[in-house]
Protein backbone atom coordinates (compact mmCIF):
# COMPACT_ATOMS: atom_id res chain seq x y z
CA UNK A 1 0.00 0.00 0.00
CA UNK A 2 1.39 3.36 -1.02
CA UNK A 3 1.72 6.09 1.56
CA UNK A 4 -0.80 8.85 0.80
CA UNK A 5 1.75 11.63 1.46
CA UNK A 6 4.67 10.04 -0.37
CA UNK A 7 4.41 12.49 -3.25
CA UNK A 8 4.84 15.38 -0.76
CA UNK A 9 8.17 14.17 0.66
CA UNK A 10 10.07 16.54 -1.62
CA UNK A 11 8.69 19.37 0.54
CA UNK A 12 10.49 18.06 3.65
CA UNK A 13 13.71 20.13 3.13
CA UNK A 14 11.59 23.28 3.28
CA UNK A 15 11.01 22.58 6.97
CA UNK A 16 14.69 23.30 7.57
CA UNK A 17 13.98 26.94 6.77
CA UNK A 18 11.46 27.23 9.61
CA UNK A 19 14.15 28.40 12.02
CA UNK A 20 15.43 31.16 9.73
CA UNK A 21 14.60 34.77 10.57
CA UNK A 22 14.08 37.28 7.78
CA UNK A 23 16.08 39.90 9.65
CA UNK A 24 16.96 41.82 6.48
CA UNK A 25 13.28 42.44 5.76
CA UNK A 26 12.37 42.93 9.44
CA UNK A 27 15.25 44.98 10.88
CA UNK A 28 15.42 46.85 14.19
CA UNK A 29 17.19 50.01 13.01
CA UNK A 30 16.04 52.90 10.83
CA UNK A 31 18.90 52.64 8.32
CA UNK A 32 18.36 48.90 7.87
CA UNK A 33 14.60 49.48 7.54
CA UNK A 34 15.10 52.05 4.79
CA UNK A 35 17.47 49.67 3.02
CA UNK A 36 14.83 46.94 3.26
CA UNK A 37 12.25 49.30 1.73
CA UNK A 38 14.64 50.09 -1.11
CA UNK A 39 15.16 46.38 -1.72
CA UNK A 40 11.41 45.67 -1.79
CA UNK A 41 10.62 48.63 -4.05
CA UNK A 42 13.37 47.69 -6.51
CA UNK A 43 12.16 44.09 -6.60
CA UNK A 44 8.55 45.13 -7.28
CA UNK A 45 9.65 47.39 -10.12
CA UNK A 46 11.57 44.54 -11.73
CA UNK A 47 8.63 42.16 -11.28
CA UNK A 48 6.55 44.45 -13.49
CA UNK A 49 8.62 43.08 -16.37
CA UNK A 50 9.51 39.64 -15.06
CA UNK A 51 5.96 38.43 -14.31
CA UNK A 52 4.43 39.34 -17.73
CA UNK A 53 7.42 37.84 -19.56
CA UNK A 54 7.13 34.56 -17.66
CA UNK A 55 3.36 34.44 -18.15
CA UNK A 56 3.62 35.21 -21.87
CA UNK A 57 6.30 32.54 -22.26
CA UNK A 58 3.89 29.91 -20.94
CA UNK A 59 0.98 31.34 -22.94
CA UNK A 60 2.88 31.35 -26.26
CA UNK A 61 4.15 27.81 -25.68
CA UNK A 62 0.58 26.63 -25.05
CA UNK A 63 -1.16 28.56 -27.79
CA UNK A 64 1.29 27.80 -30.58
CA UNK A 65 1.90 24.15 -29.75
CA UNK A 66 2.02 21.76 -32.67
CA UNK A 67 -1.33 20.14 -31.88
CA UNK A 68 -3.28 23.43 -31.81
CA UNK A 69 -4.66 23.74 -35.33
CA UNK A 70 -6.73 26.82 -34.39
CA UNK A 71 -3.67 29.05 -33.83
CA UNK A 72 -3.02 31.63 -36.53
CA UNK A 73 -0.16 30.97 -38.92
CA UNK A 74 1.49 33.99 -40.56
CA UNK A 75 4.97 33.12 -41.87
CA UNK A 76 5.39 36.50 -43.61
CA UNK A 77 4.85 38.64 -40.49
CA UNK A 78 8.00 40.47 -39.42
CA UNK A 79 7.10 43.80 -37.75
CA UNK A 80 4.56 45.46 -35.49
CA UNK A 81 4.95 49.07 -34.36
CA UNK A 82 2.63 48.55 -31.42
CA UNK A 83 4.57 45.54 -30.18
CA UNK A 84 7.88 47.36 -30.61
CA UNK A 85 6.54 50.30 -28.61
CA UNK A 86 5.40 48.04 -25.77
CA UNK A 87 8.57 45.94 -25.79
CA UNK A 88 10.90 48.94 -25.58
CA UNK A 89 8.94 51.71 -23.86
CA UNK A 90 7.80 49.84 -20.76
CA UNK A 91 11.26 48.40 -19.85
CA UNK A 92 12.79 51.82 -20.51
CA UNK A 93 10.38 53.47 -18.08
CA UNK A 94 11.09 50.77 -15.50
CA UNK A 95 14.84 51.32 -15.83
CA UNK A 96 14.40 55.10 -15.45
CA UNK A 97 12.29 54.66 -12.31
CA UNK A 98 14.63 52.03 -10.90
CA UNK A 99 17.68 54.21 -11.58
CA UNK A 100 16.11 57.26 -9.93
CA UNK A 101 15.02 55.25 -6.89
CA UNK A 102 18.41 53.63 -6.51
CA UNK A 103 20.34 56.89 -7.00
CA UNK A 104 18.33 58.76 -4.37
CA UNK A 105 18.34 55.85 -1.93
CA UNK A 106 22.07 55.24 -2.35
CA UNK A 107 22.94 58.84 -1.50
CA UNK A 108 20.51 59.04 1.42
CA UNK A 109 21.85 55.77 2.84
CA UNK A 110 25.53 56.53 2.30
CA UNK A 111 27.31 54.88 5.28
CA UNK A 112 29.50 57.99 5.70
CA UNK A 113 26.46 60.30 5.86
CA UNK A 114 25.43 61.28 9.41
CA UNK A 115 21.91 60.24 10.36
CA UNK A 116 19.13 62.71 9.59
CA UNK A 117 16.62 61.02 11.89
CA UNK A 118 16.33 58.41 14.62
CA UNK A 119 13.29 56.74 13.03
CA UNK A 120 10.38 57.63 10.78
CA UNK A 121 8.47 58.93 13.82
CA UNK A 122 11.37 60.45 15.78
CA UNK A 123 13.55 63.27 14.46
CA UNK A 124 17.19 63.48 15.42
CA UNK A 125 18.15 65.76 18.31
CA UNK A 126 21.39 67.51 19.23
CA UNK A 127 22.79 64.40 20.90
CA UNK A 128 26.23 63.50 19.62
CA UNK A 129 26.69 60.02 18.10
CA UNK A 130 28.31 57.32 20.19
CA UNK A 131 31.83 56.74 18.86
CA UNK A 132 32.87 53.11 18.43
CA UNK A 133 36.22 52.17 16.90
CA UNK A 134 36.22 48.73 15.27
CA UNK A 135 39.27 46.62 14.42
CA UNK A 136 38.84 43.48 12.32
CA UNK A 137 41.38 40.88 13.41
CA UNK A 138 42.16 37.27 12.54
CA UNK A 139 39.54 36.08 13.54
CA UNK A 140 37.75 38.31 16.01
CA UNK A 141 36.38 41.82 16.41
CA UNK A 142 37.81 44.49 18.71
CA UNK A 143 35.50 47.35 19.77
CA UNK A 144 37.02 50.45 21.40
CA UNK A 145 34.86 53.07 23.12
CA UNK A 146 37.06 56.20 23.24
CA UNK A 147 34.53 58.25 25.25
CA UNK A 148 34.14 55.58 27.92
CA UNK A 149 37.80 54.49 27.84
CA UNK A 150 36.93 50.78 27.57
CA UNK A 151 37.15 48.05 24.94
CA UNK A 152 35.61 44.66 24.26
CA UNK A 153 36.29 41.65 22.06
CA UNK A 154 33.46 39.93 20.18
CA UNK A 155 30.79 41.86 22.06
CA UNK A 156 29.13 45.17 21.18
CA UNK A 157 26.68 47.22 23.22
CA UNK A 158 25.02 50.48 22.18
CA UNK A 159 22.10 52.52 23.53
CA UNK A 160 18.71 52.39 21.82
CA UNK A 161 17.65 55.48 19.82
CA UNK A 162 21.13 57.00 19.89
CA UNK A 163 23.12 57.41 16.67
CA UNK A 164 26.27 55.32 16.51
CA UNK A 165 29.27 56.23 14.37
CA UNK A 166 31.61 53.32 13.68
CA UNK A 167 35.14 53.95 12.46
CA UNK A 168 36.67 50.76 11.13
CA UNK A 169 40.01 49.35 10.12
CA UNK A 170 41.68 45.95 9.85
CA UNK A 171 44.94 44.41 10.97
CA UNK A 172 45.92 42.16 8.05
CA UNK A 173 43.31 41.49 5.34
CA UNK A 174 40.16 43.17 4.10
CA UNK A 175 37.03 42.19 5.99
CA UNK A 176 33.38 43.24 6.10
CA UNK A 177 31.47 44.45 9.16
CA UNK A 178 27.75 43.66 9.09
CA UNK A 179 24.92 43.90 11.63
CA UNK A 180 21.86 43.07 9.46
CA UNK A 181 19.32 44.40 11.98
CA UNK A 182 21.07 47.77 12.36
CA UNK A 183 22.68 48.99 9.14
CA UNK A 184 24.34 47.92 5.93
CA UNK A 185 27.68 46.27 5.38
CA UNK A 186 30.94 48.23 5.30
CA UNK A 187 34.45 47.05 4.49
CA UNK A 188 37.36 47.27 6.94
CA UNK A 189 40.79 47.43 5.31
CA UNK A 190 44.33 47.57 6.73
CA UNK A 191 45.97 50.97 6.59
CA UNK A 192 42.63 52.65 5.91
CA UNK A 193 39.69 53.94 7.92
CA UNK A 194 36.05 53.59 6.88
CA UNK A 195 32.89 54.93 8.54
CA UNK A 196 29.43 53.53 9.16
CA UNK A 197 26.49 55.34 10.77
CA UNK A 198 23.56 53.43 12.25
CA UNK A 199 21.02 53.25 15.05
CA UNK A 200 18.95 50.66 16.92
CA UNK A 201 15.28 51.48 17.51
CA UNK A 202 14.32 48.40 19.52
CA UNK A 203 16.16 46.78 22.45
CA UNK A 204 17.37 43.21 22.05
CA UNK A 205 20.29 40.97 21.20
CA UNK A 206 21.26 40.86 17.54
CA UNK A 207 23.77 39.02 15.40
CA UNK A 208 26.89 40.67 14.02
CA UNK A 209 29.23 38.94 11.63
CA UNK A 210 32.01 39.16 9.08
CA UNK A 211 30.36 38.91 5.68
CA UNK A 212 33.61 38.69 3.70
CA UNK A 213 35.75 35.53 3.68
CA UNK A 214 39.02 36.24 5.46
CA UNK A 215 40.64 32.90 6.14
CA UNK A 216 40.42 29.70 8.12
CA UNK A 217 38.64 31.16 11.18
CA UNK A 218 36.12 33.19 9.20
CA UNK A 219 33.11 31.09 10.22
CA UNK A 220 33.63 31.89 13.91
CA UNK A 221 34.07 35.61 13.39
CA UNK A 222 30.69 36.51 14.90
CA UNK A 223 29.63 38.68 17.81
CA UNK A 224 26.54 39.69 19.78
CA UNK A 225 25.26 43.24 19.38
CA UNK A 226 23.26 44.37 22.42
CA UNK A 227 20.77 47.22 22.01
CA UNK A 228 20.19 48.51 25.55
CA UNK A 229 18.33 51.34 27.19
CA UNK A 230 20.31 54.13 28.87
CA UNK A 231 20.54 52.40 32.25
CA UNK A 232 21.42 49.06 30.69
CA UNK A 233 24.22 50.60 28.65
CA UNK A 234 25.65 52.36 31.70
CA UNK A 235 25.61 49.05 33.56
CA UNK A 236 27.41 47.30 30.70
CA UNK A 237 30.08 50.03 30.65
CA UNK A 238 30.53 49.75 34.43
CA UNK A 239 30.98 45.97 34.19
CA UNK A 240 33.61 46.40 31.48
CA UNK A 241 35.39 49.01 33.62
CA UNK A 242 35.50 46.52 36.49
CA UNK A 243 37.34 43.89 34.44
CA UNK A 244 40.68 45.29 35.59
CA UNK A 245 42.57 44.45 32.39
CA UNK A 246 44.29 47.17 30.35
CA UNK A 247 44.66 47.18 26.57
CA UNK A 248 48.01 48.78 25.88
CA UNK A 249 50.20 48.33 22.82
CA UNK A 250 51.93 45.21 24.15
CA UNK A 251 48.61 43.58 25.06
CA UNK A 252 47.22 44.50 21.66
CA UNK A 253 50.09 42.75 19.87
CA UNK A 254 49.26 39.59 21.80
CA UNK A 255 45.57 39.95 20.99
CA UNK A 256 46.36 40.53 17.33
CA UNK A 257 47.79 37.06 16.85
CA UNK A 258 45.41 34.79 14.88
CA UNK A 259 42.92 32.89 17.05
CA UNK A 260 39.52 31.32 16.45
CA UNK A 261 36.19 31.32 18.31
CA UNK A 262 37.40 33.79 20.93
CA UNK A 263 35.08 34.25 23.91
CA UNK A 264 33.91 37.81 24.69
CA UNK A 265 36.20 39.77 26.97
CA UNK A 266 36.42 43.34 28.21
CA UNK A 267 39.22 45.82 28.95
CA UNK A 268 38.91 48.50 31.61
CA UNK A 269 41.57 50.80 30.12
CA UNK A 270 42.66 51.47 26.55
CA UNK A 271 45.64 53.32 25.14
CA UNK A 272 44.01 56.47 23.67
CA UNK A 273 46.35 56.34 20.64
CA UNK A 274 45.84 52.64 19.97
CA UNK A 275 43.27 52.89 17.17
CA UNK A 276 45.22 55.63 15.40
CA UNK A 277 48.34 53.49 15.56
CA UNK A 278 46.43 50.48 14.20
CA UNK A 279 45.26 52.54 11.24
CA UNK A 280 48.79 53.87 10.68
CA UNK A 281 50.24 50.35 11.11
CA UNK A 282 52.73 51.38 13.80
CA UNK A 283 51.60 49.66 16.99
CA UNK A 284 55.02 48.02 17.34
CA UNK A 285 57.74 50.02 19.05
CA UNK A 286 60.18 51.62 16.62
CA UNK A 287 57.96 51.35 13.54
CA UNK A 288 57.41 54.51 11.52
CA UNK A 289 53.73 55.44 11.22
CA UNK A 290 52.21 55.90 7.78
CA UNK A 291 51.16 59.45 8.66
CA UNK A 292 54.79 60.30 9.45
CA UNK A 293 55.94 58.61 6.29
CA UNK A 294 53.44 60.57 4.21
CA UNK A 295 54.58 63.79 5.91
CA UNK A 296 58.15 63.08 4.75
CA UNK A 297 56.86 62.31 1.27
CA UNK A 298 54.93 65.58 1.19
CA UNK A 299 58.20 67.40 1.90
CA UNK A 300 59.99 65.65 -0.93
CA UNK A 301 60.69 62.23 0.49
CA UNK A 302 63.94 60.66 1.65
CA UNK A 303 65.29 60.17 -1.86
CA UNK A 304 67.28 57.21 -3.10
CA UNK A 305 69.40 56.93 0.07
CA UNK A 306 66.22 56.39 2.06
CA UNK A 307 65.56 53.16 0.16
CA UNK A 308 68.55 51.51 1.84
CA UNK A 309 67.92 53.05 5.24
CA UNK A 310 65.77 50.19 6.47
CA UNK A 311 66.04 47.34 8.93
CA UNK A 312 64.28 44.02 8.53
CA UNK A 313 61.72 42.94 11.10
CA UNK A 314 62.97 39.48 11.96
CA UNK A 315 61.37 39.08 15.38
CA UNK A 316 58.20 36.96 14.88
CA UNK A 317 56.80 38.23 18.18
CA UNK A 318 56.49 41.84 17.03
CA UNK A 319 53.02 41.62 15.59
CA UNK A 320 51.59 40.71 12.23
CA UNK A 321 54.04 41.13 9.31
CA UNK A 322 52.73 43.67 6.84
CA UNK A 323 54.44 43.57 3.45
CA UNK A 324 54.38 46.84 1.56
CA UNK A 325 54.09 46.63 -2.23
CA UNK A 326 55.25 43.03 -2.13
CA UNK A 327 58.47 43.78 -0.21
CA UNK A 328 59.42 42.13 3.08
CA UNK A 329 58.31 43.95 6.24
CA UNK A 330 60.67 46.77 7.16
CA UNK A 331 61.01 49.75 9.44
CA UNK A 332 63.01 52.97 9.25
CA UNK A 333 65.51 53.13 12.10
CA UNK A 334 67.36 56.36 11.41
CA UNK A 335 67.21 59.43 9.22
CA UNK A 336 70.23 61.68 8.71
CA UNK A 337 69.86 65.42 8.71
CA UNK A 338 71.34 67.55 5.93
CA UNK A 339 74.09 68.79 8.27
CA UNK A 340 75.06 65.22 9.19
CA UNK A 341 75.19 64.20 5.56
CA UNK A 342 77.35 67.23 4.68
CA UNK A 343 79.79 66.27 7.43
CA UNK A 344 79.93 62.69 6.22
CA UNK A 345 80.56 63.77 2.65
CA UNK A 346 83.20 66.29 3.72
CA UNK A 347 85.10 63.73 5.81
CA UNK A 348 85.13 61.09 3.10
CA UNK A 349 88.17 60.67 0.88
CA UNK A 350 87.74 62.86 -2.18
CA UNK A 351 89.57 60.34 -4.34
CA UNK A 352 87.06 57.64 -3.60
CA UNK A 353 84.06 59.72 -4.57
CA UNK A 354 82.51 59.33 -7.97
CA UNK A 355 82.33 62.41 -10.14
CA UNK A 356 79.58 64.73 -9.03
CA UNK A 357 76.65 65.17 -11.30
CA UNK A 358 75.91 68.52 -12.81
CA UNK A 359 73.22 69.87 -10.53
CA UNK A 360 72.52 72.94 -12.63
CA UNK A 361 68.75 73.17 -13.08
CA UNK A 362 67.64 72.03 -16.53
CA UNK A 363 66.23 74.79 -18.70
CA UNK A 364 64.26 74.53 -21.87
CA UNK A 365 64.81 77.01 -24.66
CA UNK A 366 63.15 80.27 -23.69
CA UNK A 367 61.85 78.87 -20.36
CA UNK A 368 62.59 80.18 -16.90
CA UNK A 369 64.06 78.00 -14.18
CA UNK A 370 61.42 76.14 -12.11
CA UNK A 371 60.39 77.97 -8.96
CA UNK A 372 61.95 76.73 -5.75
CA UNK A 373 64.99 75.11 -7.41
CA UNK A 374 67.42 78.04 -7.43
CA UNK A 375 69.06 78.71 -4.12
CA UNK A 376 68.32 75.25 -2.71
CA UNK A 377 71.19 73.42 -1.05
CA UNK A 378 71.35 70.53 -3.49
CA UNK A 379 73.44 67.55 -2.40
CA UNK A 380 74.25 64.52 -4.53
CA UNK A 381 72.53 61.37 -3.41
CA UNK A 382 75.23 59.24 -1.88
CA UNK A 383 75.03 56.62 0.83
CA UNK A 384 78.03 56.11 3.07
CA UNK A 385 77.85 52.56 4.28
CA UNK A 386 79.36 51.36 7.51
CA UNK A 387 78.83 48.49 9.85
CA UNK A 388 77.02 49.84 12.90
CA UNK A 389 77.53 48.33 16.34
CA UNK A 390 74.99 45.79 17.50
CA UNK A 391 71.65 47.43 18.29
CA UNK A 392 72.64 50.79 16.80
CA UNK A 393 70.59 52.59 14.18
CA UNK A 394 71.73 52.68 10.57
CA UNK A 395 72.08 56.34 9.59
CA UNK A 396 72.66 57.96 6.27
N, C-alpha and C positions, 0 to 999 in steps of 0.2 A: 504494500500500500504506500503510495506516494504521500509525502508530507505536504499538507495544504499550503504551507508558507515557504516551500523550498525555492520557489522562483523569486522570493524576496530576499534571499540570503546575500545577494550582491549589495544590499543596502546596509549590511552590518558595519562595514568600515566607517560609515557616516557617523555612527555612534561615538567614534573616537573624538569627533569634533565637539561633543557636548560640553567638554570642560574648557573649551577655548572661550576667551573673552574678547569681544570686538572693541578693544580699548581705543583703537584709532578712530572709530566712528562714535564712540561714547567717552570722550576724554573728560578730564577734570580741571582743565585750565583753559583760559580764554583763547590763547594763541593756538593751542591744539584744536579747540572747537572751531575756530575760523578756518584752520587748515582742513578739517574734516568737511566743513561746508563747501570749501573750494573743490575738494575731491568729488563730492557728491554732485555738485553743479556741473563740473566738467564731464563727469560720467553720463549724466542725463543728456547733456548736449550731444555727446557722441552717439548715444543710443537713438537719437532722432534719425540718424543715418543707418546705424547698424541694424535696428529692428526691421525697418522696411526692406532693406537689402536681403536679410535672411528670409523674411516672409515671401518676397518676390522670387527668391531662388527656389523655394519649395513649390510655389504656385506655377512657375514656368515649367519646372520639371514634371509636374502633374498634368498640366494642361496640354503640353506638347509632347507627351509620351507617344511612343510608336503605335499603341493600340487605340488612341483617340482619333477616330476618323472625322470627328466634328470640328477639330481645330483648323483654323484658317491656314492656308499654305500660300505664301507669297514670296517666291524665290528671287524676284526682281526688286524687292524693297531694300533700300540702302540708306534712307535718311528721313528724319522727322524733326522739324524745328522745335516742336513742342517738347518732344522727349529730350532733345539736346538742352533746352532751356531748364527743364526740371533736373536733369542729371548734373549740370554744372552750377546752376544758380543756388540751389538749396545747399549743397556742400560748401560752396563759397561763403554763403551767409553764416553757416555753422562755424567755419574756420575763423571768420572775422569776429564773431561773438566769443568763441573760445579763446582767441588771442587776446581780445580786450579784457576778458575776465581774468585770464592768467596773468597778464601784464600788471593789472591793478592789484590783484591779490599778492603777486610776488613782491611788489614794492611795499605794500602795507605790512606784509609778514616777513620782511627782511630781518634776519636774526640779529643784525647789528642795530636795528632801529629801536630806540627806547619805546616802551609801551605807551600807548595813547589812552588806555583805559584798563581798569581792573577786570571788568566783565561787561556784557551788553547792558546790564542794569546799573552798574556802578562805575562812575567816572574816576579817573585817577586823581589823587590828591598830591600835596606837596611832599609826601613821604619819599625819602631817598631809597633807591633800590638796595636790597641786600647784596653785598659783594661776596661772591664765592669764586675762589681760584681753583681750577681743576687741572690736575696733572694725570695724563694717561700713562700708566706704567705697564711693564710686562710682569704679570697680567692682573692688574688691580687698578683701582681709582683712588687718587689722593685728593681730598677736598680741604682747602685752606680757607678759614674765615678771618680775613685781616682785621675786621672791626672787633671781633670777639677775641682774637689772639689764640684761637684753637685750630685744630685740624682733626680730620678723621679719615680712615681708610675703609672703602667699600660701604660707606653709610653716609647718607645725605639727609639733612633736616632743614626745612625752610618754613617760615610762617605762612599761613593761609592769607590770601588777599593782599600780599605785599609783593611788589615787583622784585624779581631776582635777576641780577646781571652776572652771568658766568663769563669768566675769562679763562680760556683753555690753552693748554700746550701739551706736548708729549715729550717723553724722554728718549725714545729710540726710533719708533716707526709711526707712520700715520695711523690714527685710529678715529673712531666716530662715536661721539657722545649722544645718547638718545634716551629720553624719558618720554615714551609715547603719550602718556596721559597729560603731560605738561606743555611740551613744545616740540618743535621739529628737531631734526638731526643736524649736528654741526661737526665738522672735522677738527681734530686736534693733531697738530703737526710739530715735530721737533724744530726748535729754532724759530718758531713763529707763535703768534698769539691770535686767537680767534675769539669772537664774542657771541653770546647767545642770551637773549632776553626772554623771560617767561614768567608765569605766575600760576599758582594753584588756587582754585576757587572752592574746593571741597576738601575737608580733612580726610586723611586716610594714609594707607601704606601702598606705594606704587613701585612698579618695576623699572629699574634703570639698567641699561646694558650697553655693550660695545657692539655696534651694528656693522663694523668693518673688520674683516678677518685680519688678525695681527699675530698669528703664530699658534704654537702648540696649546697654550693655555687660554685661548680665545673664548672657548665655551664657558669657562668659569668666571669670565670678566663681567660679573653682574653685581648690582648693589640695590639696596632698598632706599627709596626716596620717601621720607616721612613728611607729610603736610600737616603741620600742627597749628593750634591756635597760639596766641601770644604767650600765655602761661606755659603751655607745653613746650614751646621752643626755648623759653628761658630755662626751663628745667633741664632740657637736653643739653644746653650750653653749660649749665652748672655741673652736670654729670661729667661732661668731657673735661671741664676745668679741674675736676677732682681726680682725674686719672693719674696725675703726677709725672707723666712722661713728657719730655721735651723733644721737639723735632728741630734739631740743629742740622748743620751741614753734614756732619759726620754720621748722624743717625739717618739722614736722608739717603746718603750713599749706600748704607746697608739696606734700607727699604727699597731702593731702586733695583736691587738685584732681582732677576727673574724669579717669580714664585707663582704658584697656582692655588686657586680656591682659598684665598686668604680670608680669615675671619675678620669681622669689623673690629677696629680698634681706634682709640682716641688719643690725642696729644693735648696736654694742658698748655704748652707754650710752643710757639713757632718763631723761628728766625724771621724777622720782618722783611728781609731781603731775599728769602729763599725762592719765592716764585719768580722774581726778577732774574735771579741767577739761573734758575732752571730754563727760562726762556732764552737767556743769553749763553747757555751751555757752559757755565763756568762755576758750577758748584764746588768742584775740586779745588783745593788750595793750589795756588800758583798758575792756574789756567787763565789766559787772557779772555775776557768777556767779548762777545761779538760786538756790543755797543762800543767798547773801547777800540776794537779793531776797525770798526767802521769810522770812528772818529779819526784814527790815523789815516785811513784811506781818503777821507774827505780833505785832509790836509796835504795830500799828495802821496801817501803811502810810504812804505819803508824802502822801496826800490829793490833792485836786484840783490843787494847784500842781505836784505831781510828774508829772502827765500831760504838762505842757509842758516839763519839765526833761529834755529828750532831745536828742540830736544824731544826725543821720542818718549811716549808714555809707555813704559814697559811694565809698570806695576799693575797686575790684574786687579788689585783691590782698590783702585782709585776710581771706581765708577764704571759706567757703561762706555766702552770705546765708541767714539763718534767720528768716523772717517769724513773728511771734507774733500769733496770733488774726487773721490776715489783714492785719495792718498791715505797713508797710515795716520792714526791719531797723533797729534803733535801739540806742543805748547810753546809759546815764546817765553824765553827765560831771561833775556836781557836786550836792551836797546841802547845803542851808543848815541850820545849827543853829537852835534856837529863839532863842538870843541874837542871832544875826545877823539873823534875821527881825524881831525886836523893834526892833533898831537901824534897819533899813531902813524899818519902818513909822513909827518916831518921827521920822525925818529927812524923811519925805515931807510935802508940803504938805497940811495938814489940809483945806483947801478943795477939793482935788482928790479926796479920798477919798469913796467912796460911803458912805451911812449904814450904820453897823454893825448887824449883825443882833442880835437879842435872844438872847444866849447862855444865858439862864436855863434850867436843865434843865427839860424838860417833865414835868409831873406829872399823873397821872390822879387822879380824885376818890377820895380815901381811900387813895392809894398813896404809898409812900415814894419818895424820890429814888433812882435807880439807884446802886448801889455803885460807887465809883471815879470818879464824875462831879464831885461837890462837891470843891472845893479844887484842881481841876486848872487849870493855867494855860492857859485856852482862848484861842486867837488866831483871828481871822477869816481864812479862806482868801483870801489876796490875793497875786497875783504881780506883782512890780515888774519891768517889762521894761526892759532896756537893751541897747545894742549892745556886746557885749564886744570887746576887741581881738582881732586874728587869733591863733588858737591858744589863746585863753583859755577856761576852762570857763564855762559858763552856770550861774550860781547863783541860787537863789531869794532 
